[in-house]
């Protein structure tokens, strides 16, 4: 699958509802912390394009934020940025990525890695009254 296909289809709910359901359940538990991490990456000028890879296994790149086993989640969460994706050759067209990247104050850019599914997904942060904090 080409990156352009991945980016264009990144929010197609019909693409794979199985993944959207499990992602949403965990996202509600982690969204406040992810939003703060995104803000810190941008405020400290590391990148204007934070990306949160999530997977059910281990990734050899990015920095671990939440281990699914330790927190009772279905997905482990990592933090990275567009620049690492470019460096690793996952994102080949930086300008195309920037053009589809959604407002990081409003949306979380997840990079879902699973055996049958690899895709960027932009998930809107919920209103404050809908979120749940992690202990």
Secondary structure, DSSP 8 states (H G I E B T S, - for coil): --HHHHHHTTT-TTT-HHHHHHHHHHHHHHHHHHHHHHHHHHHTTS-S-EEEEEESS--SSSEEEE-HHHHT-SSEEEEEEHHHHHHTTS---HHHHHHH---TTTEEEEEEE-SS-EEEEEEE---GGG-----
